[in-house]
Amino acid sequence: MSGRRSRSRQSSGTSRISEDQINDLIIKLQQLLPELRDSRRSDKVSAARVLQDTCSYIRNLHREVDDLSERLSELLENTDTAQAALIRSLLTQ
């Protein structure tokens, strides 16, 4: 067994995760990704691809949130005070 693997086993103690649990988590991630969700069960997708696509998807979601936040800020700046207050109150509910 490699030194890294034996060290990680020693340091992780009882919190180890089994290979089956990792595979189940990879499948769950795959089901959350729009591009991979619809692939047929017979189409094997590597765990590395699922993890790479997950990272890309999360980065894209962050960009989308930033863009939408910026657009909302611009909208609120260009809206009269009463409407802006109403929008803010709806967002904080």
N, CA, C and O atoms as a Tinker XYZ file with bonds, in Angstrom:
   372  protein
     1  N      0.847000   -1.172000    0.000000    73     2
     2  CA     0.000000    0.000000    0.000000    64     1     3
     3  C      0.891000    1.232000    0.000000    63     2     4     5
     4  O      1.937000    1.238000    0.648000    81     3
     5  N      0.491000    2.271000   -0.715000    73     3     6
     6  CA     1.322000    3.468000   -0.805000    64     5     7
     7  C      1.342000    4.197000    0.529000    63     6     8     9
     8  O      0.449000    4.032000    1.359000    81     7
     9  N      2.378000    5.006000    0.719000    73     7    10
    10  CA     2.508000    5.765000    1.957000    64     9    11
    11  C      1.360000    6.739000    2.158000    63    10    12    13
    12  O      0.854000    6.898000    3.269000    81    11
    13  N      0.953000    7.390000    1.071000    73    11    14
    14  CA    -0.142000    8.344000    1.174000    64    13    15
    15  C     -1.432000    7.656000    1.602000    63    14    16    17
    16  O     -2.157000    8.155000    2.462000    81    15
    17  N     -1.709000    6.517000    1.000000    73    15    18
    18  CA    -2.945000    5.801000    1.307000    64    17    19
    19  C     -2.947000    5.319000    2.757000    63    18    20    21
    20  O     -3.967000    5.422000    3.439000    81    19
    21  N     -1.818000    4.795000    3.234000    73    19    22
    22  CA    -1.775000    4.296000    4.607000    64    21    23
    23  C     -1.877000    5.455000    5.599000    63    22    24    25
    24  O     -2.507000    5.309000    6.646000    81    23
    25  N     -1.269000    6.603000    5.288000    73    23    26
    26  CA    -1.382000    7.770000    6.170000    64    25    27
    27  C     -2.817000    8.260000    6.233000    63    26    28    29
    28  O     -3.313000    8.604000    7.306000    81    27
    29  N     -3.495000    8.294000    5.071000    73    27    30
    30  CA    -4.862000    8.789000    5.077000    64    29    31
    31  C     -5.778000    7.845000    5.840000    63    30    32    33
    32  O     -6.718000    8.289000    6.499000    81    31
    33  N     -5.513000    6.564000    5.758000    73    31    34
    34  CA    -6.320000    5.615000    6.519000    64    33    35
    35  C     -6.097000    5.772000    8.008000    63    34    36    37
    36  O     -7.037000    5.679000    8.798000    81    35
    37  N     -4.855000    6.009000    8.392000    73    35    38
    38  CA    -4.557000    6.183000    9.808000    64    37    39
    39  C     -5.175000    7.472000   10.335000    63    38    40    41
    40  O     -5.731000    7.481000   11.433000    81    39
    41  N     -5.087000    8.552000    9.578000    73    39    42
    42  CA    -5.578000    9.831000   10.067000    64    41    43
    43  C     -7.096000    9.937000   10.008000    63    42    44    45
    44  O     -7.688000   10.680000   10.792000    81    43
    45  N     -7.735000    9.216000    9.103000    73    43    46
    46  CA    -9.180000    9.348000    8.988000    64    45    47
    47  C     -9.934000    8.485000    9.988000    63    46    48    49
    48  O    -11.105000    8.749000   10.258000    81    47
    49  N     -9.304000    7.474000   10.538000    73    47    50
    50  CA    -9.944000    6.656000   11.568000    64    49    51
    51  C    -11.264000    6.075000   11.119000    63    50    52    53
    52  O    -11.339000    5.425000   10.076000    81    51
    53  N    -12.299000    6.303000   11.892000    73    51    54
    54  CA   -13.610000    5.720000   11.608000    64    53    55
    55  C    -14.413000    6.522000   10.601000    63    54    56    57
    56  O    -15.507000    6.098000   10.226000    81    55
    57  N    -13.917000    7.655000   10.150000    73    55    58
    58  CA   -14.684000    8.479000    9.217000    64    57    59
    59  C    -14.409000    8.130000    7.758000    63    58    60    61
    60  O    -14.710000    8.921000    6.864000    81    59
    61  N    -13.845000    6.961000    7.512000    73    59    62
    62  CA   -13.575000    6.539000    6.131000    64    61    63
    63  C    -14.881000    6.347000    5.386000    63    62    64    65
    64  O    -15.907000    5.976000    5.956000    81    63
    65  N    -14.806000    6.608000    4.112000    73    63    66
    66  CA   -15.967000    6.410000    3.255000    64    65    67
    67  C    -15.642000    5.254000    2.312000    63    66    68    69
    68  O    -14.545000    5.175000    1.759000    81    67
    69  N    -16.597000    4.376000    2.142000    73    67    70
    70  CA   -16.345000    3.199000    1.316000    64    69    71
    71  C    -16.403000    3.547000   -0.166000    63    70    72    73
    72  O    -16.941000    4.581000   -0.561000    81    71
    73  N    -15.841000    2.666000   -0.965000    73    71    74
    74  CA   -15.872000    2.857000   -2.412000    64    73    75
    75  C    -17.309000    2.861000   -2.923000    63    74    76    77
    76  O    -17.636000    3.606000   -3.846000    81    75
    77  N    -18.168000    2.032000   -2.330000    73    75    78
    78  CA   -19.576000    2.008000   -2.720000    64    77    79
    79  C    -20.255000    3.345000   -2.423000    63    78    80    81
    80  O    -21.066000    3.826000   -3.215000    81    79
    81  N    -19.920000    3.938000   -1.280000    73    79    82
    82  CA   -20.498000    5.231000   -0.930000    64    81    83
    83  C    -20.028000    6.308000   -1.907000    63    82    84    85
    84  O    -20.806000    7.174000   -2.308000    81    83
    85  N    -18.771000    6.250000   -2.281000    73    83    86
    86  CA   -18.246000    7.210000   -3.256000    64    85    87
    87  C    -18.964000    7.039000   -4.586000    63    86    88    89
    88  O    -19.356000    8.024000   -5.211000    81    87
    89  N    -19.140000    5.801000   -5.020000    73    87    90
    90  CA   -19.844000    5.544000   -6.279000    64    89    91
    91  C    -21.284000    6.052000   -6.222000    63    90    92    93
    92  O    -21.776000    6.624000   -7.194000    81    91
    93  N    -21.962000    5.848000   -5.092000    73    91    94
    94  CA   -23.325000    6.351000   -4.929000    64    93    95
    95  C    -23.361000    7.875000   -5.012000    63    94    96    97
    96  O    -24.263000    8.444000   -5.628000    81    95
    97  N    -22.385000    8.534000   -4.394000    73    95    98
    98  CA   -22.325000    9.996000   -4.441000    64    97    99
    99  C    -22.050000   10.503000   -5.854000    63    98   100   101
   100  O    -22.602000   11.521000   -6.269000    81    99
   101  N    -21.206000    9.799000   -6.583000    73    99   102
   102  CA   -20.920000   10.170000   -7.971000    64   101   103
   103  C    -22.190000   10.056000   -8.804000    63   102   104   105
   104  O    -22.471000   10.927000   -9.627000    81   103
   105  N    -22.955000    8.996000   -8.599000    73   103   106
   106  CA   -24.213000    8.811000   -9.327000    64   105   107
   107  C    -25.194000    9.931000   -8.982000    63   106   108   109
   108  O    -25.882000   10.450000   -9.861000    81   107
   109  N    -25.256000   10.301000   -7.705000    73   107   110
   110  CA   -26.147000   11.391000   -7.298000    64   109   111
   111  C    -25.726000   12.710000   -7.925000    63   110   112   113
   112  O    -26.574000   13.488000   -8.364000    81   111
   113  N    -24.424000   12.968000   -7.972000    73   111   114
   114  CA   -23.935000   14.176000   -8.634000    64   113   115
   115  C    -24.302000   14.161000  -10.116000    63   114   116   117
   116  O    -24.743000   15.172000  -10.663000    81   115
   117  N    -24.120000   13.030000  -10.750000    73   115   118
   118  CA   -24.426000   12.906000  -12.173000    64   117   119
   119  C    -25.896000   13.228000  -12.431000    63   118   120   121
   120  O    -26.225000   13.847000  -13.444000    81   119
   121  N    -26.773000   12.818000  -11.533000    73   119   122
   122  CA   -28.202000   13.070000  -11.699000    64   121   123
   123  C    -28.551000   14.549000  -11.521000    63   122   124   125
   124  O    -29.598000   15.002000  -11.984000    81   123
   125  N    -27.677000   15.297000  -10.852000    73   123   126
   126  CA   -27.912000   16.730000  -10.646000    64   125   127
   127  C    -27.414000   17.588000  -11.802000    63   126   128   129
   128  O    -27.787000   18.756000  -11.917000    81   127
   129  N    -26.583000   17.022000  -12.646000    73   127   130
   130  CA   -25.997000   17.784000  -13.744000    64   129   131
   131  C    -26.858000   17.663000  -14.995000    63   130   132   133
   132  O    -27.064000   16.560000  -15.502000    81   131
   133  N    -27.361000   18.788000  -15.496000    73   131   134
   134  CA   -28.255000   18.727000  -16.664000    64   133   135
   135  C    -27.645000   18.004000  -17.860000    63   134   136   137
   136  O    -28.339000   17.253000  -18.544000    81   135
   137  N    -26.370000   18.218000  -18.119000    73   135   138
   138  CA   -25.746000   17.601000  -19.299000    64   137   139
   139  C    -25.593000   16.089000  -19.161000    63   138   140   141
   140  O    -25.598000   15.371000  -20.160000    81   139
   141  N    -25.456000   15.604000  -17.927000    73   139   142
   142  CA   -25.225000   14.171000  -17.724000    64   141   143
   143  C    -26.460000   13.435000  -17.221000    63   142   144   145
   144  O    -26.533000   12.209000  -17.300000    81   143
   145  N    -27.417000   14.175000  -16.709000    73   143   146
   146  CA   -28.600000   13.558000  -16.108000    64   145   147
   147  C    -29.344000   12.671000  -17.088000    63   146   148   149
   148  O    -29.823000   11.598000  -16.723000    81   147
   149  N    -29.439000   13.112000  -18.323000    73   147   150
   150  CA   -30.242000   12.394000  -19.303000    64   149   151
   151  C    -29.487000   11.292000  -20.038000    63   150   152   153
   152  O    -30.056000   10.601000  -20.883000    81   151
   153  N    -28.209000   11.130000  -19.715000    73   151   154
   154  CA   -27.480000   10.055000  -20.391000    64   153   155
   155  C    -28.029000    8.715000  -19.910000    63   154   156   157
   156  O    -28.375000    8.545000  -18.741000    81   155
   157  N    -28.096000    7.792000  -20.826000    73   155   158
   158  CA   -28.656000    6.475000  -20.500000    64   157   159
   159  C    -27.798000    5.763000  -19.467000    63   158   160   161
   160  O    -26.582000    5.944000  -19.418000    81   159
   161  N    -28.440000    4.960000  -18.655000    73   159   162
   162  CA   -27.740000    4.210000  -17.602000    64   161   163
   163  C    -26.608000    3.362000  -18.178000    63   162   164   165
   164  O    -25.583000    3.155000  -17.529000    81   163
   165  N    -26.806000    2.869000  -19.416000    73   163   166
   166  CA   -25.787000    2.011000  -20.022000    64   165   167
   167  C    -24.557000    2.825000  -20.441000    63   166   168   169
   168  O    -23.473000    2.272000  -20.626000    81   167
   169  N    -24.736000    4.146000  -20.588000    73   167   170
   170  CA   -23.604000    5.004000  -20.949000    64   169   171
   171  C    -22.798000    5.286000  -19.685000    63   170   172   173
   172  O    -23.200000    6.094000  -18.848000    81   171
   173  N    -21.685000    4.628000  -19.560000    73   171   174
   174  CA   -20.825000    4.830000  -18.394000    64   173   175
   175  C    -20.103000    6.167000  -18.534000    63   174   176   177
   176  O    -19.497000    6.461000  -19.564000    81   175
   177  N    -20.181000    6.952000  -17.492000    73   175   178
   178  CA   -19.466000    8.220000  -17.438000    64   177   179
   179  C    -18.459000    8.089000  -16.306000    63   178   180   181
   180  O    -18.802000    7.638000  -15.213000    81   179
   181  N    -17.237000    8.478000  -16.562000    73   179   182
   182  CA   -16.203000    8.318000  -15.543000    64   181   183
   183  C    -16.455000    9.264000  -14.374000    63   182   184   185
   184  O    -17.056000   10.328000  -14.528000    81   183
   185  N    -15.984000    8.851000  -13.214000    73   183   186
   186  CA   -16.105000    9.678000  -12.013000    64   185   187
   187  C    -15.368000   11.001000  -12.218000    63   186   188   189
   188  O    -15.826000   12.049000  -11.764000    81   187
   189  N    -14.240000   10.946000  -12.896000    73   187   190
   190  CA   -13.476000   12.170000  -13.157000    64   189   191
   191  C    -14.298000   13.155000  -13.986000    63   190   192   193
   192  O    -14.295000   14.355000  -13.714000    81   191
   193  N    -14.996000   12.647000  -14.991000    73   191   194
   194  CA   -15.842000   13.527000  -15.825000    64   193   195
   195  C    -16.966000   14.122000  -15.003000    63   194   196   197
   196  O    -17.270000   15.308000  -15.137000    81   195
   197  N    -17.591000   13.314000  -14.150000    73   195   198
   198  CA   -18.679000   13.816000  -13.306000    64   197   199
   199  C    -18.158000   14.926000  -12.395000    63   198   200   201
   200  O    -18.813000   15.956000  -12.237000    81   199
   201  N    -16.989000   14.723000  -11.798000    73   199   202
   202  CA   -16.423000   15.733000  -10.901000    64   201   203
   203  C    -16.028000   16.997000  -11.670000    63   202   204   205
   204  O    -16.261000   18.107000  -11.191000    81   203
   205  N    -15.437000   16.839000  -12.848000    73   203   206
   206  CA   -15.072000   18.006000  -13.660000    64   205   207
   207  C    -16.315000   18.787000  -14.075000    63   206   208   209
   208  O    -16.347000   20.015000  -13.985000    81   207
   209  N    -17.333000   18.066000  -14.529000    73   207   210
   210  CA   -18.566000   18.733000  -14.947000    64   209   211
   211  C    -19.274000   19.387000  -13.768000    63   210   212   213
   212  O    -19.891000   20.441000  -13.922000    81   211
   213  N    -19.189000   18.775000  -12.598000    73   211   214
   214  CA   -19.778000   19.375000  -11.397000    64   213   215
   215  C    -19.099000   20.692000  -11.071000    63   214   216   217
   216  O    -19.769000   21.682000  -10.779000    81   215
   217  N    -17.780000   20.711000  -11.120000    73   215   218
   218  CA   -17.033000   21.950000  -10.853000    64   217   219
   219  C    -17.406000   23.031000  -11.864000    63   218   220   221
   220  O    -17.624000   24.182000  -11.488000    81   219
   221  N    -17.481000   22.670000  -13.132000    73   219   222
   222  CA   -17.852000   23.637000  -14.171000    64   221   223
   223  C    -19.267000   24.163000  -13.953000    63   222   224   225
   224  O    -19.529000   25.358000  -14.094000    81   223
   225  N    -20.158000   23.266000  -13.611000    73   223   226
   226  CA   -21.554000   23.647000  -13.389000    64   225   227
   227  C    -21.676000   24.610000  -12.207000    63   226   228   229
   228  O    -22.414000   25.592000  -12.277000    81   227
   229  N    -20.959000   24.331000  -11.135000    73   227   230
   230  CA   -20.988000   25.211000   -9.959000    64   229   231
   231  C    -20.394000   26.570000  -10.308000    63   230   232   233
   232  O    -20.934000   27.599000   -9.903000    81   231
   233  N    -19.287000   26.590000  -11.057000    73   231   234
   234  CA   -18.701000   27.871000  -11.489000    64   233   235
   235  C    -19.704000   28.668000  -12.324000    63   234   236   237
   236  O    -19.847000   29.877000  -12.141000    81   235
   237  N    -20.395000   27.988000  -13.238000    73   235   238
   238  CA   -21.400000   28.667000  -14.065000    64   237   239
   239  C    -22.553000   29.199000  -13.223000    63   238   240   241
   240  O    -23.051000   30.297000  -13.472000    81   239
   241  N    -22.974000   28.431000  -12.237000    73   239   242
   242  CA   -24.040000   28.907000  -11.347000    64   241   243
   243  C    -23.604000   30.147000  -10.581000    63   242   244   245
   244  O    -24.389000   31.078000  -10.407000    81   243
   245  N    -22.354000   30.164000  -10.122000    73   243   246
   246  CA   -21.829000   31.343000   -9.428000    64   245   247
   247  C    -21.843000   32.557000  -10.353000    63   246   248   249
   248  O    -22.233000   33.650000   -9.943000    81   247
   249  N    -21.419000   32.365000  -11.597000    73   247   250
   250  CA   -21.429000   33.470000  -12.567000    64   249   251
   251  C    -22.850000   33.974000  -12.797000    63   250   252   253
   252  O    -23.090000   35.179000  -12.869000    81   251
   253  N    -23.793000   33.028000  -12.911000    73   251   254
   254  CA   -25.190000   33.397000  -13.117000    64   253   255
   255  C    -25.730000   34.200000  -11.937000    63   254   256   257
   256  O    -26.420000   35.202000  -12.128000    81   255
   257  N    -25.419000   33.765000  -10.733000    73   255   258
   258  CA   -25.862000   34.486000   -9.537000    64   257   259
   259  C    -25.274000   35.895000   -9.529000    63   258   260   261
   260  O    -25.979000   36.863000   -9.247000    81   259
   261  N    -23.991000   36.007000   -9.836000    73   259   262
   262  CA   -23.354000   37.324000   -9.885000    64   261   263
   263  C    -24.014000   38.224000  -10.934000    63   262   264   265
   264  O    -24.295000   39.393000  -10.672000    81   263
   265  N    -24.255000   37.669000  -12.112000    73   263   266
   266  CA   -24.895000   38.447000  -13.182000    64   265   267
   267  C    -26.302000   38.883000  -12.780000    63   266   268   269
   268  O    -26.678000   40.036000  -12.988000    81   267
   269  N    -27.071000   37.973000  -12.210000    73   267   270
   270  CA   -28.431000   38.309000  -11.801000    64   269   271
   271  C    -28.435000   39.328000  -10.663000    63   270   272   273
   272  O    -29.295000   40.207000  -10.614000    81   271
   273  N    -27.481000   39.208000   -9.757000    73   271   274
   274  CA   -27.374000   40.182000   -8.665000    64   273   275
   275  C    -27.056000   41.568000   -9.209000    63   274   276   277
   276  O    -27.611000   42.571000   -8.758000    81   275
   277  N    -26.163000   41.606000  -10.175000    73   275   278
   278  CA   -25.804000   42.881000  -10.793000    64   277   279
   279  C    -27.006000   43.483000  -11.524000    63   278   280   281
   280  O    -27.271000   44.679000  -11.408000    81   279
   281  N    -27.719000   42.664000  -12.263000    73   279   282
   282  CA   -28.910000   43.141000  -12.981000    64   281   283
   283  C    -29.971000   43.634000  -12.019000    63   282   284   285
   284  O    -30.624000   44.646000  -12.275000    81   283
   285  N    -30.149000   42.923000  -10.905000    73   283   286
   286  CA   -31.127000   43.348000   -9.910000    64   285   287
   287  C    -30.727000   44.680000   -9.285000    63   286   288   289
   288  O    -31.572000   45.551000   -9.078000    81   287
   289  N    -29.449000   44.835000   -8.986000    73   287   290
   290  CA   -28.961000   46.107000   -8.428000    64   289   291
   291  C    -29.226000   47.254000   -9.388000    63   290   292   293
   292  O    -29.675000   48.323000   -8.974000    81   291
   293  N    -28.950000   47.037000  -10.673000    73   291   294
   294  CA   -29.211000   48.063000  -11.679000    64   293   295
   295  C    -30.696000   48.372000  -11.763000    63   294   296   297
   296  O    -31.087000   49.533000  -11.884000    81   295
   297  N    -31.513000   47.351000  -11.701000    73   295   298
   298  CA   -32.962000   47.537000  -11.750000    64   297   299
   299  C    -33.437000   48.357000  -10.557000    63   298   300   301
   300  O    -34.245000   49.273000  -10.708000    81   299
   301  N    -32.939000   48.031000   -9.389000    73   299   302
   302  CA   -33.354000   48.753000   -8.189000    64   301   303
   303  C    -32.880000   50.207000   -8.214000    63   302   304   305
   304  O    -33.564000   51.091000   -7.698000    81   303
   305  N    -31.717000   50.457000   -8.811000    73   303   306
   306  CA   -31.220000   51.830000   -8.936000    64   305   307
   307  C    -32.104000   52.669000   -9.851000    63   306   308   309
   308  O    -32.270000   53.871000   -9.642000    81   307
   309  N    -32.670000   52.021000  -10.870000    73   307   310
   310  CA   -33.474000   52.741000  -11.865000    64   309   311
   311  C    -34.971000   52.685000  -11.582000    63   310   312   313
   312  O    -35.777000   53.087000  -12.421000    81   311
   313  N    -35.344000   52.191000  -10.410000    73   311   314
   314  CA   -36.749000   52.073000  -10.043000    64   313   315
   315  C    -37.043000   53.096000   -8.956000    63   314   316   317
   316  O    -36.180000   53.414000   -8.138000    81   315
   317  N    -38.285000   53.613000   -8.956000    73   315   318
   318  CA   -38.602000   54.595000   -7.917000    64   317   319
   319  C    -38.566000   53.948000   -6.537000    63   318   320   321
   320  O    -38.616000   52.724000   -6.414000    81   319
   321  N    -38.481000   54.762000   -5.523000    73   319   322
   322  CA   -38.238000   54.309000   -4.158000    64   321   323
   323  C    -39.304000   53.332000   -3.658000    63   322   324   325
   324  O    -38.972000   52.338000   -3.011000    81   323
   325  N    -40.571000   53.600000   -3.947000    73   323   326
   326  CA   -41.657000   52.735000   -3.462000    64   325   327
   327  C    -41.560000   51.344000   -4.091000    63   326   328   329
   328  O    -41.687000   50.333000   -3.400000    81   327
   329  N    -41.337000   51.300000   -5.394000    73   327   330
   330  CA   -41.216000   50.003000   -6.073000    64   329   331
   331  C    -39.973000   49.255000   -5.596000    63   330   332   333
   332  O    -40.018000   48.044000   -5.377000    81   331
   333  N    -38.874000   49.972000   -5.438000    73   331   334
   334  CA   -37.639000   49.347000   -4.963000    64   333   335
   335  C    -37.832000   48.778000   -3.570000    63   334   336   337
   336  O    -37.343000   47.687000   -3.278000    81   335
   337  N    -38.532000   49.493000   -2.708000    73   335   338
   338  CA   -38.805000   49.013000   -1.346000    64   337   339
   339  C    -39.659000   47.760000   -1.398000    63   338   340   341
   340  O    -39.420000   46.815000   -0.647000    81   339
   341  N    -40.652000   47.742000   -2.278000    73   339   342
   342  CA   -41.505000   46.565000   -2.422000    64   341   343
   343  C    -40.689000   45.358000   -2.895000    63   342   344   345
   344  O    -40.833000   44.259000   -2.360000    81   343
   345  N    -39.846000   45.565000   -3.883000    73   343   346
   346  CA   -39.006000   44.479000   -4.408000    64   345   347
   347  C    -38.079000   43.954000   -3.324000    63   346   348   349
   348  O    -37.925000   42.742000   -3.168000    81   347
   349  N    -37.452000   44.873000   -2.563000    73   347   350
   350  CA   -36.557000   44.462000   -1.484000    64   349   351
   351  C    -37.311000   43.657000   -0.429000    63   350   352   353
   352  O    -36.799000   42.656000    0.072000    81   351
   353  N    -38.526000   44.091000   -0.089000    73   351   354
   354  CA   -39.289000   43.359000    0.932000    64   353   355
   355  C    -39.658000   41.968000    0.439000    63   354   356   357
   356  O    -39.665000   41.018000    1.221000    81   355
   357  N    -39.966000   41.837000   -0.848000    73   355   358
   358  CA   -40.288000   40.517000   -1.407000    64   357   359
   359  C    -39.068000   39.603000   -1.410000    63   358   360   361
   360  O    -39.184000   38.395000   -1.200000    81   359
   361  N    -37.902000   40.191000   -1.649000    73   359   362
   362  CA   -36.671000   39.392000   -1.683000    64   361   363
   363  C    -36.233000   38.924000   -0.313000    63   362   364   365
   364  O    -35.577000   37.889000   -0.201000    81   363
   365  N    -36.575000   39.653000    0.726000    73   363   366
   366  CA   -36.139000   39.286000    2.082000    64   365   367
   367  C    -37.116000   38.352000    2.774000    63   366   368   369
   368  O    -36.863000   37.927000    3.901000    81   367
   369  N    -38.208000   38.028000    2.136000    73   367   370
   370  CA   -39.171000   37.102000    2.773000    64   369   371
   371  C    -38.706000   35.684000    2.718000    63   370   372
   372  O    -39.395000   34.789000    3.206000    81   371
